[in-house]
């Protein structure tokens, strides 16, 4: 029988995703994914890096679970590679692929680490892309069938499930801007893909309920938007960008409708959805997974299509190696926004972290001071939201390991643990030590003023 009770106590975790860390993408009968194909297409990924080896986690996973235990985390968020389980995307189950995740889950539990399983973190089986991918009307059904296989295999051991990671990035990166797999640039396809992802989420929730799963979330990338000036143009542009990034996926699952701005943004490319199309999207998750990295200060700009808005770089403020502004207050703001808009649902911060150009290790230590400062300030920002009664249940640092950062390849490093680019040896950075100490001291959860001002 599925485990019913929600995890008690605050979850302190690290997060990863399959294609970014596993390597061996075709091992033991797995099929290729769209990211395997994309990374092997010259010019698509910086330096033509691929996930062929990545962090070699597929072979070193036991060592990685030990690493997590030494960091003192009590939770781990990871994703399942759909094409390991279903090499053709539907139909025949590849048992060795499924067994890999079963062993991982068992070992996590032996070490007292709660698994949080993301069903889809961007690596659609290539065979399904050949059948139309997320633009196909059939895609929600493919997803629900895949989800059911995982629910049945792991529901006795996994309590926390996430249907999709960052449907906005899947949609905008994969089908509008084309910098992510499958690399399309089609304003016409884009709203259809978003709609199918929302249908897939709803189908994944329904299939989970039928299997007795009680904790199913949706992980969204959220980025609070602030107008660059009080002008009406900038305020309207900010509202459009807010709809596009923050509300496009959450409003339908909570309210069964899209934000009004979406039609303005997509114009004639916006489909005529019927009332029943929209109602079918209403599938409130049991929790929201918030992936927070930065904010945007927004200026109206008609040349920036389709939204007619652009982000204004805040030159005097610190930025990460991704050129994302470090803005901890944005995390407090976005958590409070969720609380107010969606009725204070349970929330996990399912990703938060920063890429920096780390110094080389010296005598077995890596002093990543900027990442330590980033983590500290964001944990404090989370504490401020908790003080204002946001129902925050856990925090997952992105990422456990330096890994494959999509179209940036291995150039951007988010890990609390360094992975040597040549021999893949792991080394816990100062940020990992900071995180371990924060968990030790404040294991019950972050409260305002609780977290250390200095390490
Ligand atoms: O690495 C990604 C992750 O896969 C999804 N959220 C953002 C991270 C940093 O870009």
Boltz pocket constraint, residues with backbone or C-beta under 6 A from the ligand:
constraints:
  - pocket:
      binder: B
      contacts: [[A, 17], [A, 20], [A, 166], [A, 291], [A, 351], [A, 398], [A, 404], [A, 405]]
      max_distance: 6.0
